[in-house]
Amino acid sequence: MTIPLDRVEESEREPGKWVHVRLRDYPDLTIGEIMEVISLLKAKYPDREIFLDGDEEAICSRPRG
């Protein structure tokens, strides 16, 4: 399964938070695949904190600091 890592949308809930992958768009992702995507995003955006957001049901990021 290919997940586009270049797609980013601004969160409506929190300024500065980016939504990278909405999990409802990929219902068959395993925990291992989610962790792999998070690792790839950490490498791509080292200046951002990458995390799994339960409210957004998505992999998100925010600026470090």
ABEGO torsion letter per residue (X at the ends): XBBBAABBBBBAABBGBBBABBAAABAABBAAAAAAAAAAAAAABAABBBBBBAAAGBBBBBBBX
